[in-house]
Amino acid sequence: MSCLYIVPTPIGNLKDITIRSIELLNQVDLILAEDTRTTSHLLKQYNISTPLRSYHQYNEHKITKSIVKEMLEANKSFALVSDAGTPAISDPGFLLIREGLKQGLEIITLPGPTAFVPALLQSGFPCDTFIFEGFLPHKKGRQKKIIEFSQEKRTIVLYESPHRIEKLLKELEQHLEKDRKISISRELTKKFEETTTGTIHELQLKYNSKKPKGEFVVVIEGKK
């Protein structure tokens, strides 16, 4: 029976992939990859020779329906992976899953790496309830969202790029209390993994004096 497997991949350390994920990537007829070059490196590490096809934010709207139809008609199984972490979490995947369900495709999601989970735990902030906002809009709606954070009592989790981390810290300092703490994790599971916790102002000083590198997870303490 045709099936779509959602397969998380390591966010840095390639050893974090699960045994089941390796087995499935070997067994399926096709792997849809956000970047085939990145995924090829992972597959080579584990001697997986399954064919790859590109599936990313620039082509997903055009090819989603045809891929699902093709795999259903051929009665083939396929897997979706992102460059790092769990597909559809701030990465392509939602459209494919929705269309698969619409056409009667079986969907099976494997558990696995997601960057915000270790960052949330390492922050030391309450994690029994929290909100995950992913990447904030670059322009429209960005300031409104940050103003909403000023009244949010739950822990807030964001993703941010090294190109905008300084801008984000400046915006947070403008709209949140001066003593509100944040925790920033970067390069999770990699050689230079780092988590720094302090007030917004303290972390702003840190990244003003040190050029940001890597992908960032920003965890913001809820309003007291």
C-alpha positions in Angstrom: 0.0 0.0 0.0 1.3 3.5 -0.9 2.4 5.4 2.1 4.2 8.7 2.9 6.7 8.6 5.7 7.7 11.8 7.5 11.3 11.2 8.5 13.2 13.6 10.8 16.9 13.9 10.1 19.8 15.1 12.4 20.0 18.8 13.2 23.8 18.6 13.3 25.3 15.4 14.6 24.7 12.6 12.0 24.7 10.0 14.7 21.3 11.3 16.0 19.4 9.6 13.3 17.3 6.6 14.5 17.7 3.0 13.4 14.1 3.0 12.2 14.7 6.1 10.0 17.7 4.4 8.4 15.7 1.3 7.7 12.8 3.2 6.2 15.0 5.4 4.0 16.4 2.2 2.6 13.1 0.6 2.0 11.0 3.4 0.4 10.9 3.8 -3.4 11.7 7.5 -3.3 12.9 10.2 -1.0 11.7 13.8 -1.3 14.5 16.1 0.0 14.6 19.8 0.7 18.2 20.0 -0.7 19.3 16.8 -2.4 23.0 17.8 -1.9 22.5 17.9 1.9 20.5 14.7 2.0 23.0 12.9 -0.2 25.6 13.5 2.4 23.5 11.8 5.0 22.5 8.9 2.8 26.1 8.3 1.9 27.0 8.1 5.6 24.6 5.2 6.0 25.0 3.6 2.6 21.4 4.4 1.5 21.0 4.4 -2.3 17.3 5.3 -2.6 16.5 7.7 -5.4 16.1 11.4 -4.5 13.9 14.1 -5.8 13.9 17.8 -4.8 10.9 19.1 -2.8 11.3 22.6 -1.4 9.5 25.9 -0.8 10.0 27.0 -4.3 8.4 24.0 -6.1 6.0 22.5 -3.5 3.0 24.5 -4.7 3.5 23.2 -8.3 4.3 19.5 -7.8 2.6 18.4 -4.6 -0.6 17.1 -6.2 1.2 15.3 -9.0 3.6 13.6 -6.7 0.9 12.2 -4.4 -1.1 11.1 -7.4 2.0 9.5 -9.0 2.9 7.5 -5.9 -0.7 6.4 -5.3 -1.2 5.2 -8.8 2.1 3.3 -8.8 1.3 1.9 -5.3 4.7 3.1 -4.1 5.9 4.4 -0.7 8.0 7.5 -0.3 9.6 9.6 2.4 9.9 13.3 3.1 13.0 14.7 4.7 14.2 18.3 5.4 17.8 19.5 5.5 17.7 19.2 9.3 15.1 18.2 11.9 11.4 17.3 11.4 9.8 18.2 8.1 6.9 20.7 8.2 8.3 22.3 11.4 9.4 25.7 9.8 10.2 23.6 6.7 8.3 22.3 3.7 5.9 19.4 4.4 2.5 20.7 5.4 1.1 21.0 1.9 2.3 17.4 1.1 0.7 16.0 4.2 -2.6 17.8 3.6 -2.8 16.7 0.0 -1.9 13.2 0.9 -4.7 13.0 3.4 -7.1 14.5 0.9 -6.2 11.8 -1.7 -6.4 9.0 0.8 -2.7 8.4 1.2 -1.5 6.8 4.4 0.7 9.1 6.4 3.2 7.8 9.1 5.4 10.2 11.0 8.5 9.0 12.8 9.7 10.7 16.0 13.1 12.4 15.9 15.2 15.5 16.1 13.7 19.0 16.4 15.9 21.9 17.3 13.5 23.7 19.6 13.1 20.9 22.1 16.7 20.7 23.4 16.9 24.6 23.4 13.7 24.8 25.4 14.9 22.3 28.0 18.3 23.9 28.3 16.9 27.3 28.9 15.6 26.4 32.4 12.3 28.2 31.7 9.0 26.4 32.3 8.2 24.0 29.6 5.0 22.4 30.8 3.3 24.9 28.6 4.9 27.1 25.9 4.3 28.6 22.4 6.4 27.9 19.3 6.4 30.7 16.8 9.1 29.5 14.4 10.5 32.2 12.2 8.9 35.6 12.7 7.8 37.5 9.6 10.6 39.7 8.2 8.3 42.7 7.8 4.5 42.7 7.9 3.2 41.6 11.3 6.6 41.3 12.9 6.3 44.2 15.3 2.7 43.3 16.3 3.8 39.8 17.1 6.7 41.0 19.3 4.3 43.4 21.2 2.1 40.4 21.9 5.1 38.7 23.5 5.2 41.5 26.1 2.0 40.1 27.6 2.6 36.4 27.0 2.9 34.4 30.3 4.0 31.2 28.6 7.6 30.5 27.5 8.1 31.6 23.9 10.3 29.7 21.4 11.5 31.2 18.1 13.9 30.3 15.3 16.2 33.0 13.9 19.0 33.3 11.4 22.4 34.8 12.1 21.6 37.7 9.8 18.7 38.9 12.0 19.5 37.8 15.5 20.8 41.3 16.4 17.7 42.9 15.0 15.5 40.6 17.0 17.3 41.3 20.2 17.0 45.1 19.6 13.2 44.7 19.0 12.7 42.6 22.1 14.6 45.1 24.2 12.2 47.8 22.9 9.0 46.1 23.8 9.7 43.7 26.7 10.6 44.3 30.3 14.3 45.0 31.0 14.6 42.1 33.4 12.9 39.6 31.1 15.3 36.7 30.5 16.0 34.9 27.3 18.1 31.9 26.3 19.8 31.5 23.0 21.1 28.2 21.6 23.2 27.9 18.5 24.8 25.1 16.6 22.9 22.5 18.6 24.5 19.0 18.6 27.5 20.3 16.7 31.1 20.9 17.8 30.6 24.5 18.8 27.2 24.1 20.4 26.4 27.0 22.8 23.6 28.0 25.0 23.7 31.5 26.7 21.0 32.7 29.1 20.6 36.2 30.5 18.6 39.4 30.2 17.8 40.7 26.7 20.3 43.5 27.2 23.1 41.1 28.3 22.7 39.0 25.2 22.4 42.0 23.0 25.8 43.1 24.2 27.2 39.6 23.6 26.1 39.5 20.0 27.0 43.1 19.3 30.6 42.2 20.1 30.7 38.8 18.5 29.6 38.1 15.0 26.7 35.6 15.1 27.2 32.3 13.3 25.0 29.2 13.0 21.2 28.7 13.3 19.6 30.1 16.4 16.8 29.0 18.7 15.6 31.9 21.0 13.7 31.0 24.1 12.0 33.9 25.9 10.8 33.7 29.5 7.1 34.4 30.0 5.8 37.5 31.6 5.9 37.2 35.4 
